[in-house]
Amino acid sequence: MPRFFIDTFDSIVVIDDVGHELPDEAAVREVVRKTLADMLGAEHKGRPAAQYRAEVRDEAGKSILTASVLIVIDKAPERKAAEAAE
């Protein structure tokens, strides 16, 4: 079974030097989805925005795919205006 390496990037860069034995690209995509969902779930609550990225390499080091998630949490414009007026 081929081995795939999933490097992750947010405020911390994690280079995968162990890898995952997965049967095909569909399985890789599922692991990447779960990885990004887990990263999003562990989101730093005080940050108004965060971007999470995963890059997948095969055993030869060839780039297979890249996936990313961006989350932005912001106050409604009316609420910002009201706070600015105070």
BALOBA-1460 file (C-alpha; in Angstrom, 3 decimals):
// residues 86
<rec num="1" residu="m" x="0.000" y="0.000" z="0.000"/>
<rec num="2" residu="p" x="1.419" y="3.440" z="-0.883"/>
<rec num="3" residu="r" x="2.501" y="5.842" z="1.844"/>
<rec num="4" residu="f" x="1.394" y="9.490" z="1.843"/>
<rec num="5" residu="f" x="2.799" y="12.317" z="3.954"/>
<rec num="6" residu="i" x="0.477" y="15.088" z="5.159"/>
<rec num="7" residu="d" x="2.211" y="18.309" z="6.188"/>
<rec num="8" residu="t" x="0.020" y="20.809" z="8.042"/>
<rec num="9" residu="f" x="0.285" y="24.559" z="8.343"/>
<rec num="10" residu="d" x="-1.446" y="27.042" z="10.654"/>
<rec num="11" residu="s" x="0.411" y="29.043" z="13.266"/>
<rec num="12" residu="i" x="2.582" y="25.905" z="13.565"/>
<rec num="13" residu="v" x="4.192" y="23.999" z="10.707"/>
<rec num="14" residu="v" x="4.162" y="20.213" z="11.112"/>
<rec num="15" residu="i" x="6.138" y="18.185" z="8.570"/>
<rec num="16" residu="d" x="4.965" y="14.572" z="8.452"/>
<rec num="17" residu="d" x="7.985" y="12.259" z="8.445"/>
<rec num="18" residu="v" x="6.005" y="9.093" z="9.293"/>
<rec num="19" residu="g" x="3.202" y="9.120" z="6.736"/>
<rec num="20" residu="h" x="-0.002" y="7.139" z="6.315"/>
<rec num="21" residu="e" x="-0.428" y="3.940" z="4.361"/>
<rec num="22" residu="l" x="-3.545" y="4.549" z="2.297"/>
<rec num="23" residu="p" x="-4.999" y="2.627" z="-0.646"/>
<rec num="24" residu="d" x="-5.781" y="5.521" z="-2.997"/>
<rec num="25" residu="e" x="-6.342" y="9.249" z="-3.454"/>
<rec num="26" residu="a" x="-9.939" y="9.011" z="-2.201"/>
<rec num="27" residu="a" x="-8.621" y="7.725" z="1.145"/>
<rec num="28" residu="v" x="-6.012" y="10.503" z="1.182"/>
<rec num="29" residu="r" x="-8.745" y="13.090" z="0.653"/>
<rec num="30" residu="e" x="-10.758" y="11.663" z="3.553"/>
<rec num="31" residu="v" x="-7.764" y="11.786" z="5.920"/>
<rec num="32" residu="v" x="-7.026" y="15.376" z="4.835"/>
<rec num="33" residu="r" x="-10.677" y="16.389" z="5.434"/>
<rec num="34" residu="k" x="-10.573" y="14.890" z="8.924"/>
<rec num="35" residu="t" x="-7.198" y="16.483" z="9.662"/>
<rec num="36" residu="l" x="-8.432" y="19.967" z="8.681"/>
<rec num="37" residu="a" x="-11.709" y="19.471" z="10.589"/>
<rec num="38" residu="d" x="-9.716" y="18.506" z="13.697"/>
<rec num="39" residu="m" x="-7.510" y="21.579" z="13.281"/>
<rec num="40" residu="l" x="-10.584" y="23.780" z="12.912"/>
<rec num="41" residu="g" x="-12.132" y="22.197" z="16.013"/>
<rec num="42" residu="a" x="-9.022" y="23.071" z="18.006"/>
<rec num="43" residu="e" x="-9.163" y="26.651" z="16.710"/>
<rec num="44" residu="h" x="-7.698" y="29.345" z="18.940"/>
<rec num="45" residu="k" x="-10.851" y="31.038" z="20.183"/>
<rec num="46" residu="g" x="-9.278" y="34.489" z="20.562"/>
<rec num="47" residu="r" x="-8.257" y="34.774" z="16.927"/>
<rec num="48" residu="p" x="-10.685" y="36.526" z="14.579"/>
<rec num="49" residu="a" x="-9.358" y="34.628" z="11.557"/>
<rec num="50" residu="a" x="-7.345" y="31.513" z="10.870"/>
<rec num="51" residu="q" x="-6.238" y="29.558" z="7.836"/>
<rec num="52" residu="y" x="-5.424" y="25.859" z="7.960"/>
<rec num="53" residu="r" x="-3.620" y="24.110" z="5.128"/>
<rec num="54" residu="a" x="-2.534" y="20.548" z="4.410"/>
<rec num="55" residu="e" x="-0.110" y="19.514" z="1.682"/>
<rec num="56" residu="v" x="0.193" y="15.870" z="0.686"/>
<rec num="57" residu="r" x="3.312" y="14.206" z="-0.755"/>
<rec num="58" residu="d" x="3.812" y="10.667" z="-1.991"/>
<rec num="59" residu="e" x="6.794" y="8.458" z="-1.105"/>
<rec num="60" residu="a" x="8.832" y="10.010" z="-3.921"/>
<rec num="61" residu="g" x="8.187" y="13.502" z="-2.496"/>
<rec num="62" residu="k" x="5.869" y="14.437" z="-5.357"/>
<rec num="63" residu="s" x="3.064" y="16.837" z="-4.413"/>
<rec num="64" residu="i" x="-0.302" y="15.069" z="-4.631"/>
<rec num="65" residu="l" x="-2.772" y="17.673" z="-3.405"/>
<rec num="66" residu="t" x="-3.239" y="20.748" z="-1.261"/>
<rec num="67" residu="a" x="-6.311" y="21.566" z="0.828"/>
<rec num="68" residu="s" x="-7.124" y="24.599" z="2.940"/>
<rec num="69" residu="v" x="-9.806" y="26.021" z="5.206"/>
<rec num="70" residu="l" x="-10.236" y="29.676" z="6.091"/>
<rec num="71" residu="i" x="-12.421" y="30.821" z="8.970"/>
<rec num="72" residu="v" x="-13.191" y="34.453" z="9.754"/>
<rec num="73" residu="i" x="-15.363" y="35.427" z="12.686"/>
<rec num="74" residu="d" x="-16.321" y="39.074" z="12.839"/>
<rec num="75" residu="k" x="-18.873" y="41.278" z="14.524"/>
<rec num="76" residu="a" x="-21.818" y="42.564" z="12.535"/>
<rec num="77" residu="p" x="-21.122" y="45.999" z="10.951"/>
<rec num="78" residu="e" x="-23.856" y="47.606" z="13.084"/>
<rec num="79" residu="r" x="-22.245" y="46.314" z="16.247"/>
<rec num="80" residu="k" x="-18.808" y="47.578" z="15.205"/>
<rec num="81" residu="a" x="-20.258" y="51.030" z="14.481"/>
<rec num="82" residu="a" x="-22.023" y="51.137" z="17.839"/>
<rec num="83" residu="e" x="-18.839" y="50.181" z="19.704"/>
<rec num="84" residu="a" x="-16.831" y="52.789" z="17.783"/>
<rec num="85" residu="a" x="-19.337" y="55.475" z="18.744"/>
<rec num="86" residu="e" x="-18.989" y="54.736" z="22.460"/>
